[in-house]
Amino acid sequence: MPARRTELEQVVRTLESWERGSASEGERRSAEWIAGRLRELGYQPKVEEESAHGTYWWPMGIFTGAAGLAGLLGRRVLGTVVGTAAAFGLWDELGLWRGYWTRRLLPKRSTWNVHAVGGDPGARRTVAIVAHHDAAHGGAIFDFTLLRWYGRTFPKLLERGRKWPGPNWLTIAGPVLVALGSLLGLRRTRLTGAALGLGGAALFADVGRSPVVPGANDNLSAVAAMLEVARALRDEPVEGIRVLFVAPGSEESFEEGFSAFVDRHAHELPKDRTDFIVVESVGSPHLILLEGEGMLVARPYDAELKDHIAGAAEEAGVPLVREHWLSFASDSLVGLRKGYRTATLASFDDMKLPINYHQMYDVADNLVWETVEQAANVTEAVVRRLARS
């Protein structure tokens, strides 16, 4: 096995052996190991402790469940008030603010971010390579059997599709229907909303009770690719650009770790001179450059940065699929929300889905290692391209 592949596999196989739920002791251990690897490569990494709630199923389940119960009770004022409050809370979690208000009311624990400076530390421009190291809980909601049936049954529609429909409009629809049905006295509307709300609460409870997955594809494949870029830039240094290697925690609890990192370091990251390249789940067969993302409203990534990445892939001789959108969210949402030039490298299979997504069989043996290597090649190439530009 080539030395480079051996290095990539060692990263994934070591870290997947630890349970790394968001804001957990395993996440702390993972952060320390990544810092140790960066130190071995000659960098001076820092591990920073931040505050995070560490889940998304509690706030989402509380909002959907409360709206569902209020809808069942059939009291007009209660249903209107609770349904409206729950819809606002879900919009806060899924949309514009990303839990800015609601999570202030929830208990917190520690999460750990790792970062190191490479490239040309004194350069005016900065590019941050971001790959989260925590792992998700599983759950029935991540069973893609129906989506894969659709892809096999309607291949032409699958080929034309550029985005899988996001499920979160159904999540927020429950409280909205409870509020409207209660306010306007529409019994069927209210009960439909109650059913959606209670169903959503049950699904989120199932996520909470499900074990933490190994997370080889999501997202140790990206951590391995980022560390490989760090090795390559050590061996062949780049001038004219400062490179940040960032491995945030608590991405699976709605990007809490990277959001805290950007808030802490905002004074060092001027928006007109900083780019974020997020590497996410790059162990599927086809490397992709996503066009944008959003769980409710899709937001495009920076067009110029995407063109740089596409040009770097061409220079590196790596095939790169474009024109597809993410209907969930990644750490890129932090950059988009805070006004930075941002883009995401990811991967999917022939059904346009990430392999083994939030499943217990998301392990190193099931990764497509060629794609992981391609992700590292493209990321290194875009850093050098940005330095030249």
Secondary structure, 3 states (H helix, E strand, C coil): CCHHHHHHHHHHHHHHCCCCECCCHHHHHHHHHHHHHHHHCCCCCEEEEEEECCCCHHHHHHHHHHHHHHHHHCCHHHHHHHHHHHHHHHHHHHCCCCCCCHHHHCCCEEEEEEEEEEECCCCCCEEEEECCCCECECCHHHCCHHHHHHHHHCHHHHHHCCCCCCCHHHHHHHHHHHHHHHHHCCHHHHHHHHHHHHHHHHHHHHHHHCCECCCHHHHHHHHHHHHHHHHHHHHCCCCCCEEEEEECCCCCCCCHHHHHHHHHHHHHCCHHHEEEEEECCCCCCEEEECCEECCCCCEECCHHHHHHHHHHHHHHCCCCECCCCECCCCCHHHHHHHCCEEEEEEEECCCCCCCCCCCCCCCHHHCCHHHHHHHHHHHHHHHHHHHHC
